[in-house]
């Protein structure tokens, strides 16, 4: 008994085993709490040491000794918390209780190490239960963090010597048993966790981090055994109905299992995943009772812990190969129908509330339910029941998703906030992949994928609906694939505001951002054009105008695509705009760029020489000109300017203007001194190296030959006919005749293109002496007419819209003056010697007559020109000049006749025409032997 009175300090040296008398005295002292020698009460440290000696020497007293040591740990925990609350400095010398605490820890560690099988289960249960009691007892104390703050709570209890000692004792017990049978230690931890959770979670977190493999496997094993013991091997339908209640009442330990694995998932997700997959695959090939309950147990875990489900679901789907699926089908073949329906309900519920690997899971279900190919892959064949089960699972999944998406109370999906659906939320970033899969049109898959796409669009409206429509429109390559977009739009329009404008806006945004490859951009534009051109029947009648109206809002953006460098993109944009309805009121800032781009696209089609590629451009320009009178004038001006300028003149047999100095390539670095040394004997020309000759420019090489690219007469005629038909169509508008205002616009464009400096000149015909001052300008006008054969047909078109030809007076005057000068200087015996001038003279007089600038008597004289001599043509043209000088071509001389809807000119008001016919009659008399048959036409 002297050991009871030993001074406090380190542990006593090993003593020989106690005798029976000494052991009896120790028992009496432990029970009475008195010193048997002195009769005084034992101090708490002494009493604890007495219990510790009985623990070592008297096995039957083990339970009593451990129970007594609880008070020592409780006292130390309370003392630690009081000292922490008072913020007092720590004592310089450890107290006796703390020394005894370390003795208890060392003694229990020695006992466990000496005989783990006998000591470890009991000591582990005692330590875990005591930690649970202490955690719950002091949970509500001020200064103790709440259970939700696991890190702070763990830091608090790990700083307490008593709880740290208990945790070390339990860890040593578990480490000693981990190689043999740690079930008892783990089971004790689970029991305590159930009783004292969540205050006990810090213990589980620490132990699980120290022994992840053991804790994870044993926790799942113990949870499965308890699940089977409580009758949890059924279908799991009740769990699906109320997962929380079922977990608490029917399966007491499963909530603790979920909590422990949830703590470990952050750092040991891989171990948890491997263990869960191992349990799943082991259960399929076994007929044991607990293996039959493994799948319902795992489903219940997944219901109660979405984190575990997210951890294991992607790898689980990858592991479901045909052999595994066949085993799974055989595993559930003997399950009653009611229980099987419950399992299916749980799986559907889990799928809807799982976000991890959603796309992978969906593709697995689709591939299993409806394989893309009828040719089986090498390996075991898939049982037909597996396909049927996956097909039913897909149908139930879509039905459940539909309930979640549309079940928002009385309000519609547009007004009510979206309910979280993790499965659909996870698919939102994969809309493009879903659309690609849907557009493959693979048997049953297409129907399921199209239905899922509609649910996803409604769930993620408005952006999701617009995105789905956009990808269907952009990725479709055949009419059958394109038909899916109107079908989706019809379904969405029934539950949402029309998503078509947003889809068009999204497409335009993608185009501007440059995210669409050029082939896909061209396909998108072609698809939109096809939808606009579809006949309006049945349900499609409302969608087509909506698409046209949505596209019309983005006319400036779409018009820019007409200038795209890729021909297929520009052609597709032209087809789309040609089919798109245009707004009646277009601001000039939108109208003029669209007109310029459309005109450029028209000429690009002419260069290609493809009638099919040219037709959309013609239709687009005609529709643009019909928007408003201002639009018609802009179209006509751009067409005339484009036909007469640049290389486009070659399309109509004209000659392209040589590039100016600014467009010419940079001159090479040449030395004038070297040039002079090479050509020592040469002509001394003034002007230096920059002098311009007809042969070219010194330092820049010879002048390129004009009109190098000659075209065949048929091609030139076809191009001219196409261009004039378009101009005539734009001039007529909705009427049968050429409009005066449209013809006036063409006249103004002609003057601007042929002789810009004469734009806005006087319309009155000047006398001959004043005409001499414009010889240089007249020659330029003549040269332009020779370079551009298209000018005469255009003037003839202008002449059809009286009195528009009056506004070309400066061109007519310059051309007539140049022709008069030519025939005056011509010394040939016949006009046939100057074929172009003869044709130009005939065409000019015919134009003047058709435009009512000459009376019919004078206007028919061009029929005589091929039979006359040059001087006679000169005299006749002078008479034309004289008539026009006296009767200037002014619009005021024309009057509008409402009954005919045209302008007419009364030549009777212009005075006597006879004096201007004298020369004509003289020429007829001189050539009466050849022109006698025509003489009657030239007398009024």
Buried (B, 14 or more C-beta within 10 A) or exposed (E): BEBBEEEBEEBEEEEEEBEEEBBEBBBEBBEEBBBBEEEEEBBBBBBBBBBBBBBBBBEEBBEBBBEBBBEBBBBBBBBBBEEBEEEEEEEEEEEBBBBBBBBBBEBBBEBBBEEBEEBBBBBBBBBBBBBBBBBBBBBEEEEBBEBEEBEEBBEBBEEBBBBBBBBBBBBBBBBBBBEEBBBBBBBBBBBBBBBBBBBBBBBBBBBBBEBBEBBBBBBBBBBBBBBBBBEBBBBBBBBBEEBEEBBBEBBBBBBBBBBBBBBBBEEBBEBBBBBBBEBBBEBBEEEEEBBBBBBBBBBBBBBBBBBBBBBBBBBBBEEBEBEBBBBBBEBBEEBEEEBBBBBBBBBBBBBBBBBBBBBBBBBBBBEBBBBEEEEEEEEEEBBEBBBEBBBEBBBBBBEBBBEBBBEBEEEEBEEEEBEEBBBBBBBBEBBBBBBBBBBEBBEEBBEBBBBBBBBBBBBBBBBBBBBBBBBBBBBBEEEEBBBBBBEBBBBBBEBBBBBBBBBBBBBBEBBEEEEBEEEBBBBBBBBBBBBBEBEEEEEBEEBBEBBBBBBBBBBBBBBBBBBBEEBBBBBBBBBBBBBBBBEEEBEEEBBBBBBBBBBBBBBBBBBEEEEEBBBBBBBBBBBBBBBBBEBBBBBBBBBBBBBBBEEBBBBBBBBBBEEEEEEEEEBEEEEEEEEEEEEEEEEEEEEEEEEEEEEEBBBBEEEEEEEEEEBEEEBBEBBBEBBBEBBBBBBBBEEEBBBBBBBBBBBBBBBBBBBEEBBEBEBEBBEEEEBEEBEEBBBBBBEBBBBBBBBBBBBBBBBBBBBBBBBBBBBBBBBBBBBBBBBBEBEEEEBEEBEEBBBBBBBBBBBBBBBBBBBEBBBBBBBBBBBBBBEBBBBBBBBBBBBBBEBBBBBEBBEEEEEEEBBEBEBEEEEEBEEBBEBBEEBBEEBEEEBEEBBEEBEE
